[in-house]
Amino acid sequence: MESLKGKTRGEDLYAHVSAVIERMKFPWSKLSNVTTDGSPNLTGKNVGLLKRIQDKVKEQNPEQDVIFLHCIIHQESLCKSVLHLNHVVDPVVKLVNFIRARGLNHRQFVTLLEETDADHQDLLYHSRVRWLSLGRVLQRVWELKEEISSFLELMGKSEEYSELSDVNWLSDFAFAVDIFSHLNDLNVKLQVKDQFVHNMYTNVSAFKSKLILFSRQMAKKSFAHFPTLAVQKGTIQNTDKYCKSLDDLHREFCRCFSDFKQIASSLQLVSCPLSQEPETAPPELQLELIDLQSDSALKEKFKSLKLNDFYASLDEAAFPNLRRTAQKMLVLFGSTYPPTLLPVPLQPPASSPMPLQIPPSSSVPQPQVSSYVPLPQHQVASSVPLPQHQVTDSGPLQQRVTDSGPLQHQVTNSRPLHHQVTGSSPLQH
């Protein structure tokens, strides 16, 4: 067990990561992927951890290109900043705090809701570290805005929260409720367990297409997918502003997820090999794809088996390149947030035990390791793993290492609850 004390520069992180890999005699040439949260000490072009890792891999295997990705869930959460809705969010949070942070106000407000048979019995607190919090808070305040207005009048505070009577502000509020609802739906899809990278990226790509549809419909004064905005007065005069916000959000999604373009074609090939045109595939895969698409038995297997089980069932002698490509794509981490269970190897040796599955503690999430020496911020498997994803509100430094397949790393440098790399919180190996 080691602790990282003092500075957390790229060279400090690399020194400790390298020491663990060297001590456990894992070959750098097996490194396949590093996924981070984008912090400078990780992604710096000259002295960041990723640059040092890439240089080390090239020393041992000049042909090996490490795939560097930015956590999909983290990026999705960052994209919403381009909406510029602080003029809506700040008054709503202030209003919630006025009611809930004071005991007497809170009790009187709850009593008012009970007396009026409101749809909800309380407001929700906003927490910046919870991805879904803001959308839910906005939705709850909107649904209780009549009761809130009545309560403010009773308390003599209506003038301090004059936004509730401003038609234009309420229109912006309604737009915020609807767009954050769509963002929350995307975030929930990204948090589904047992997802591969191509599943997560498909959800992001679908959302980008939805944003284009939303903008076009908004320009035509159609609010089919914005039900809250549709019933609010003063909406028509603000449609141009909302169209611009939707276009800005779409551009931000395209910019943030540009690092997935380099592997988009490989992800598509692995996820849908039967519909892939052989001529568009890499030369080494073309003949194997034709053999696969011509085999009726394999077609039935593809329909009935999970994706990882399907590729594990392929004959290694007949489909070596296709298996290798699938192996590389299926072990990628789309998120820096840890899975509950270790991934299952593609073909575990009969003599080696399956990775141990260690459930997290109820209070502080614990790392999951296999039969190797435990690395508190790393995941280790005895052969090439296939990822299973679960997301939480924190992001540890994760590393996946294999003996017979690609070695994967996941690195992040933010958010509490899990092991956090800071000057005061130790990085343990």
N, C-alpha and C positions, 0 to 999 in steps of 0.2 A: 504494500500500500504506500502510495506517495501522495504528497500534498504540494500544490503549486502555491508558493507564498511569495509575496512581494509583487513584482510587476507581471503584467499579462500581455507583454508585447508578442508580436509574431514569433520572434526568435525564442522567447520563453516557452510558448506553447509548443513550438516545433521540437525544442530540446526534450521536453517531457514525453511528447507523443513518440518521438523517434526512439527514446530510451526504452519505452515499453515494447515497441515493435522489435527492436534489436535484441532485447532481453528474452523475448518469447520466440525469437528466430523466425519471424514471419517475413517472407520476401516482399520487398517494396514493389517488385514487378507485377504483383497480383492486384495492386491498387486499381480500382475501377471508377470510383465515384466519391466526391466530397460534396456534401450539402450543408450550407451555412445559413445564418440569418443576415449575412451581408455586413457585419461589423468590420471596420477598417483593419483591425489587427489580424483579421482572418483573410480578408480579400485584397489586402494591399498588393499592388502590382510588382513592387520591388522587394519588400521585406515581409510581406504577409505570410501567414501560415500556408496558404494554398500555393503561393509561388515557391516556397521552400519545398513543399511536398512534391510539386510537379518536377522541380529540378532533380530531386532525389530519385524519383521514378525514372526519369530520362537517363540517369546515370546507369541504372541497371538494365533498363529496357527502352532503347531509343524509339521503338515502334509503338510504345504504349502511351495513349492519350487519356489522361484522367478527365472524367466528365465532372465539371463544376456546376452545381445548381444552387439556386437561391430558394429557400423553403417556400413552397407554394402557399401555405396557409399564412405565413408571415407577410408575404407580398400582398396577398389579397386584403389583409387587414390594413396595410399601408396605403393601398390605392385610394381608399375612401377620402383621404385628406384633400384630394383635388376638388372635391365637391364644394368646399368653402361654405359650410353650413354652421359655422360657429355662432353666427347671429341668431340661429335657432336653438342650437344645443345649449349654449351658455344660459339663456333665460330659463330653459326647461330644467336644467340641473339645479339652478339657483332656486327655482320654485319647489322642486322636490326636497331639497335640503331645508328650506324654510318650514315645510310641513312635517317632514320626518325627523329632522334633527332636534326638534324641540318637543319634549314629552307631552306638554299640554296641548300644543297644536295638533300633534299626531293623534292623541286620543279623541279630541273634538272632531277631527276630520274623519276618523274611522266611524265614530258615532253618526256623523252626517251621512256617510255612505250606507250604513245599516238602515237608517231611517228612510232614505230615499230609494231603497232596494236597487242600488247601483249594480252594474254588471261585475264589478270588482270590489274587493274589500279593503284594498290598500294600494299605495303607490310602490314602485320599485326603486331601489337605490341604483345609481349609475356607478359602475366600476370600470376604470380604464383598462385594467388587465384582463377583463372578460370580453371576448370577442363579440358575443351576442348581446351584451348588456345594453349598449346604446340604442339599438333598434327596438328592444323590448321596452325600455324606458319611454322612448318617444311614443310607441304604440299605446302604452298604458295611460300616459298623460293625455293623449288625444282622445281616447275613449272616455276619460273622466273629466274632460275640460269643462263641461257644464257644471258638474259638482264642484270642481276647483274654483270656478268663477263665483259660485254662490258662497263658498267658504271664504274667499278673499273679501267679498263684500261684507260678510258678517264680522271679519277681523279688521275691517277698515284698511285693507292693503291693496285695494284694486288699482290705485294709481301707481303703485310701485311695480305692478305687473301689467302695464298698459298694453303689452304686446297681445294679450288675449283678446283685445277688442280691435286690433289692427288687422284689416282684411288682407293686406299684402303679406304681413308676417304669418298669418294663419295659412295662406296659400303656400308659402315656403315651408311651413311646418308640415302641411299635408304631403308635399313633395318629399320631404325628408322621411316621413313615416313610410311611404311606399318604397322609395329607393333603398332604404336601410332594411326593409323587409326582404327585398330581393337579394341584397348582399348577405343577409343572415341565412337565407335559403341556400346560397352557394356555400357559405362557411360550414353549414351542417353537412352538406354533401361531401365536402372535403374531409370531414372528420369521421366518415364511415369507416368501420374496421375492415381489415383485410383488403385494402386497396393497393393496387400497384400504381406506379407513376402514371402510366397511360390512362388509368381511370380518373385520376385527379386532374390531369391535363385536359382530358376530354370535357370535364365539368367546367373548367376555366374557359376553354374554347367556345363551349355552348353559351356561357354567360356573355362573352364578347359579341357573339351573334345576336343575343337578346338585346344588348345595349344598342346595336344598330337598329333593330326593330323598334325599340322604345323611342329612339330619336326621330325616326321617320314618322311614327304614329303621332308623336307629340307635335311635330311640325304641321300635321294635318288636323290638329285639335282633337285627336282621338286619345282617350284615356282608358282604353280597355284594360290595361295592365297596371293602372294607377287608380284603384277604386276610391281611395281616400281623397285624392286630388280631384277626382271627377265630381264629387258632391260639394266641393268648397267654392264659395263665391270668389270672384276676382282671379280665377285661374287662367282664363283666356288671355288676359293681357300680359301674363308672365311666361307664356309657352316658349318664347324665343330664349329666355334666360334658362329655362329647364332643358331645352334642346342643347344649348351650349354646355351645360353641366354634364349631360349624358355623353356628348362627344368628347369632352375632356376626360371623363372616366374611361371611355373606351380607349383613347390614346394612351392613357396611363397603364391600363392593363396590357396593351400591346408592348409598351416599353419595358415594363417590369418583367414580363414573361418571355422576353426575346431570347434568353439563354436556352430555352427549350426548343428553339427552331433547329438547332444542330442535330437533335436526336428525334425530331418529330416524325420523320419518315421511318426510322427504325422502330419507334413506338407503334406506328400504324401497322407496319409489317408484322410485328410480333403479336399484336392484339387481334389482327384480322388477316391471317395468312391465306385463307381460302379466297378472299376477294382481291388480293394483291396481284397486280399485273406483273408477270415475271420479267418483262422487258424493263420495267422501272426499278427493279430490285438490283442490288449490287451483283456483279457478275458471278461471284462465288456462291450466291444463293439462288440463282435463276433455275438451274437444273433441279435442285432440291425442291424448290417451290412447285415446279411442274409435276414432279413425282408425287408430292403431297396432295396437290389439287386433283390428281388423277386417281387417287386411291380412295375408293368408296368407304372402306373400313375406317380409314383415318378421318374421313369427313364425319362419320358417325361418332367417332371418339371425340372429335373437337366439339361436337354439340353436347355431348353427355358429361365430359370431364371438365374440371376446373382447368384454367389455363396452365398453371404450373404442372399439374398432373399430366396434362396432354403432352407437353414438351418432354416431361420425364419419361413418358411412354414411347417416345420416338426411338427408333433403332439408331444407336450412335454411329454405327458403321455406314448407314444409309443417309443420315441427315446430320453430319458432324458440324457443318457451318451454321445450319439453321438452329441447332441446339445451342451452339456457342453464342449466337446473336441473341437468342431468347434469354439465355442465362445472364448475359450482360445487362439486358434491359430490365429483367424482372427483379434484379437485386438492387436496383437504384432506389435511393431514398427520395421521396418527393417532399418530405417534411422533416424538420429537425426535432419533432416531438415523438417521444418513444412509443413503440408498440407495447401492449401488455404482455404478449408472448413472443418468444423468439421465433424467427422464421424457420421453416422446415427445409432441410437441405434437399436439393433436386434429386440426388440419388445417394442417400446416406450409406456408408459402408456397413456391411452386415455385422462386423465386429465392434463398431463404435457405437456408443450410446447416443440416443437422441439428445438434443440440447435440453438442459434443465429449464423448467418454466417456473419462474419465481414471481408470484403476484406482488404488486406494490403494497406498501404499508398503507393503512387507512389515513395516516396523517401526512407523511412525507413520502413521495414516490421513490421506490428503490430501483436500481438498475437490474437488468436481466442478463444473466451470463450463462454460458454452457459449462461443461466440465473443466474448462481451462481455469487458470488463475483469475479470480474476479477482477474486473476493471470497472469501478463505479460509474464511469461515464462512457463505457464502451460496451458493445455487444459482440460476442464472439461465438462463432459456430464452427463445427468440425468440418464442414464442407460448404459448397456454394449455397448461400441462403436465398430464400425467396421472401420478400418483405411482407409483413402484415403491419398495418398502421393503426394507431390510436392516437388521438390528439388530446392534449390538456392545455392548460394556460401557462405552461413554462417550457423551456427548451434546453435540455442538457447537451453537453458535448458527447457525441456518440461515435463509436467506431465499430465497424464490422470487419472481421478478419477471417480469412479462410485458408485452408491448406491446399485445396485443389482447384479453387475457382477464384474469381476476382475478390480483391480486398476492398471493402467499402468503408468510407468514413462519413460521419455526419458531425458537423461542428456548428456550434452556435455560441453566442456570447451574451445572451440576455435572458431576461425573465426569471423570476424566483421560483420557488417550490422544489425544483430539481437542483442538481448540482450546477452552480452558477460560477462562471469564471470571472472573478473580480480580485481586487487586491487583498480582500479580507476573507473571501470564501475559497477554500482550498480546492484545487483540481487534483483528484485522486486517480491513481492508476492501479 
